[in-house]
Structures are given as C-alpha cells and as structure tokens.
Amino acid sequence: MTDPATRFAEAFAACPLVAILRGLTPAEAEGVGDALVDAGFTLLEVPLNSPDPLTSIAAMAKRYAGRAMVGAGTVLTPEAVAQVADAGGELIISPNTNTDVIRASVARSLVSLPGYYSPSEGFAALAAGAHALKLFPADGASPAFLKAQRAVLPKDLKVLAVGGISPDNMAQWRAAGADGFGLGSNLYRAGKSVADVARDAAAFVTAAKDLA
C-alpha cells in the first residue's frame, strides 16, 4: 500500500482543500459526500464532536476509496486515533498540537495534520511526525502573521489556513504562504442542503484553481 505521506501529497495536489463537516450525521454523509467529491474535493474531515462520527467516517471511507481521503477532526487523544483507524479513516486532524496524538497517528500509518499557532508548536508537531500543519484559528491571526512564520518553517512543508476562509480571501492567504485551506461553516454546517453544499463546493474549487 502507498505510504500515507504519498497518498496525502497526491490528494492535496489534486485539490488543496479540506472539507470540515462538523455536525454531519450518518444519514447525510452520502449526499453531502457525493456533492463534495463530485465537485473535486479529495480530503474530507468529520469532526469527532459530530453525531455518530465513526459511522459516517466508515461509510465515507468505503464509498470514496481511491477517490478521496476521509478522516476525523477534533481528534484529542491517542485512543480516538485508534477508533478512527479502526473505522477506516486515513486523516487525523486536531485543533491543537498534541505530540502524543501525532505519534499515535504516525504509528497507525495515518496522515497527521495538527493545528498549530506559534512556530514553537509547529516545530514540535513536525518533530513528532506531522505530515502538514493547519494554522488555526486563521481568523484570529492574519496573512502577515503566516508570512512571518513561513520565513522559518520548512519550505516544502504544507501549511493550511483554517478558520474564516472564503473564496474571497483565499488569494491573500495564498500570497502569504498558505498552501491550502480547511473549510468549515462557509462550506458546510449542520442541516445545510446538499444543493447548497454543491454550489458552495464548486465556488471553493474554482477559487482554488484560480490560485494554481
């Protein structure tokens, strides 16, 4: 099997956007997932504080095998990493820099994408084996904040801006050094119709292509 770093690199190159599906229910997973994958998304995250998230992850991982990587967000403990792995998830995404979670993810051959805010957190995450980093919350920072960090972070490191991202502000974050983006409530929120998700997914994918 291809190693996780390579799988992530290929998915990220195809579409550098992570769909954050907080609040998704298993009943919605297929419809929402189809809308996103059909629009071009290759990275899907179901936060663990969603209703019955492991059921959604298992269903989506099976349905989109070979088309998209599916995993969990808001992963806070090594025990949760194991649960996601057992459900078939491939991505472990956290809001924080927890080196135990990162190491547990790497040990299970999962992609580790932890949240960070300071260079100290970023380098600690990389030392533990993180495959990429997400600046979170980006809407509590600024593009200039990221630009200053990119001066010291590894040049080949993928950094995603997460929090408050819209098609209208992606260009300024990209200019500051963001390689990709995590998209939350501007893409999906609990109860949003599949048609509206499809519309907004298309807008984000178009904006990302315009930055390429």
C-alpha positions in Angstrom: 0.0 0.0 0.0 1.2 3.5 -0.8 2.6 5.3 2.3 0.3 7.9 3.9 2.6 10.8 3.1 2.4 10.0 -0.6 -1.4 9.4 -0.5 -1.8 12.8 1.1 0.5 14.5 -1.3 -1.4 13.2 -4.3 -4.8 14.1 -2.8 -3.6 17.6 -1.8 -2.1 18.2 -5.3 -5.5 17.3 -6.8 -7.4 19.7 -4.5 -5.7 21.6 -1.6 -9.0 21.9 0.3 -10.2 20.0 3.4 -14.0 19.9 3.8 -14.7 20.2 7.6 -18.1 18.5 8.1 -18.9 19.4 11.6 -22.4 18.3 12.6 -22.7 15.8 9.7 -25.0 12.9 10.5 -24.6 9.4 9.0 -27.9 10.0 7.2 -26.4 13.0 5.4 -23.0 11.5 4.8 -23.6 10.0 1.4 -25.4 13.0 -0.1 -23.0 15.6 1.2 -20.0 13.5 0.4 -21.1 12.9 -3.1 -21.6 16.6 -3.7 -18.1 17.4 -2.4 -16.3 14.6 -4.3 -18.2 15.3 -7.5 -17.0 19.0 -7.1 -13.4 17.8 -6.9 -12.7 17.6 -3.1 -10.3 14.8 -2.2 -9.9 15.5 1.6 -13.0 15.0 3.8 -13.0 15.5 7.6 -15.8 14.5 10.0 -15.1 16.1 13.4 -15.5 13.7 16.3 -17.9 16.1 18.0 -20.4 15.4 15.2 -23.3 12.9 15.7 -22.1 9.3 15.5 -18.9 10.4 13.6 -17.3 7.0 13.3 -20.3 5.6 11.4 -20.1 8.5 8.9 -16.3 8.1 8.6 -16.6 4.3 8.0 -19.3 4.8 5.3 -17.5 7.6 3.5 -14.1 5.9 3.6 -15.6 2.8 1.9 -17.6 4.8 -0.6 -14.8 7.1 -1.7 -11.9 4.7 -1.6 -9.5 5.7 -4.3 -11.3 9.0 -4.9 -10.9 10.9 -1.6 -9.1 10.5 1.8 -11.6 10.5 4.7 -10.7 11.1 8.3 -11.6 12.7 11.6 -11.2 16.2 13.0 -11.2 17.3 16.7 -9.1 14.3 17.5 -7.8 14.9 21.0 -6.4 11.6 22.3 -4.4 8.5 21.1 -7.5 6.4 21.9 -9.5 8.4 19.5 -6.8 7.9 16.8 -7.2 4.1 17.2 -11.0 4.4 16.9 -10.7 6.4 13.6 -8.1 3.9 12.3 -10.5 1.0 13.1 -13.3 2.8 11.2 -11.1 3.1 8.1 -10.2 6.7 8.4 -6.9 7.9 7.0 -6.7 11.5 8.2 -6.2 12.6 11.8 -6.8 16.4 12.2 -6.7 18.2 15.6 -7.3 21.8 16.7 -4.1 21.6 18.8 -0.5 20.4 18.9 -0.6 17.2 20.9 2.5 15.2 20.2 1.0 12.0 21.6 -1.8 12.2 19.1 0.6 12.9 16.3 2.9 10.0 17.2 -0.1 7.6 17.5 -1.3 8.7 14.1 2.1 8.0 12.5 2.3 4.6 14.3 -1.0 3.6 12.6 0.1 4.9 9.2 -2.4 7.7 9.2 -1.9 11.2 8.0 -1.3 13.7 10.8 -2.5 17.2 10.3 -2.5 19.0 13.6 -3.4 22.6 14.4 -0.7 25.0 15.5 -0.5 28.7 16.1 3.1 29.5 17.0 6.4 28.5 15.5 7.2 26.5 18.7 4.0 24.5 18.3 4.7 24.0 14.6 8.2 22.7 15.1 7.1 20.4 17.9 4.5 18.9 15.6 7.0 18.3 12.9 9.4 16.7 15.2 6.6 14.3 16.3 6.0 13.3 12.7 3.2 15.6 11.4 2.7 15.5 7.6 1.4 19.0 7.3 0.1 21.8 9.6 -3.0 23.8 9.9 -2.8 27.4 11.2 -5.8 27.5 13.5 -7.7 29.7 14.1 -6.6 31.7 11.0 -9.3 34.2 11.6 -7.6 35.0 14.9 -4.4 35.8 13.0 -3.7 37.5 9.7 -1.9 36.7 6.4 1.1 38.8 7.7 1.2 36.5 10.7 1.6 33.5 8.5 4.0 35.2 6.2 6.4 35.8 9.1 6.2 32.1 10.1 6.9 30.9 6.6 10.3 32.6 6.8 11.3 29.9 9.4 9.1 26.9 8.7 10.4 24.3 6.2 9.9 25.5 2.6 8.4 22.2 1.5 6.0 22.0 4.4 2.3 22.2 3.5 0.5 24.7 5.7 -3.3 25.1 5.6 -5.1 28.2 6.8 -8.2 27.1 8.7 -10.9 29.4 10.2 -12.9 32.2 8.4 -11.8 31.1 4.9 -14.0 32.1 2.0 -13.4 32.2 -1.8 -12.9 36.0 -1.5 -10.0 35.9 0.9 -8.1 32.8 -0.3 -5.8 34.8 -2.6 -4.4 36.9 0.2 -3.7 33.9 2.4 -2.1 32.1 -0.6 0.2 35.1 -1.2 1.3 35.0 2.4 2.3 31.3 2.2 -0.8 29.2 2.7 -0.6 26.0 0.5 -4.2 25.0 1.1 -7.3 25.6 3.3 -9.6 23.9 5.7 -13.2 25.0 5.1 -15.8 24.9 7.8 -19.1 26.7 8.1 -18.7 28.6 4.9 -18.8 25.2 3.1 -21.0 23.1 5.4 -23.0 23.4 8.6 -25.5 21.1 10.1 -28.7 20.9 8.2 -27.4 22.7 5.0 -29.0 21.2 1.9 -27.0 19.1 -0.5 -27.7 21.6 -3.3 -26.3 24.4 -1.3 -23.2 22.4 -0.4 -22.7 21.5 -4.0 -23.0 25.2 -5.0 -20.5 26.4 -2.4 -18.1 23.5 -3.0 -18.0 24.4 -6.7 -17.2 28.0 -5.8 -14.3 27.0 -3.5 -12.8 24.6 -6.0 -13.0 27.3 -8.7 -11.3 29.8 -6.4 -8.5 27.2 -5.6 -7.9 26.5 -9.3 -7.6 30.2 -9.9 -4.8 30.3 -7.4 -2.8 27.5 -9.0 
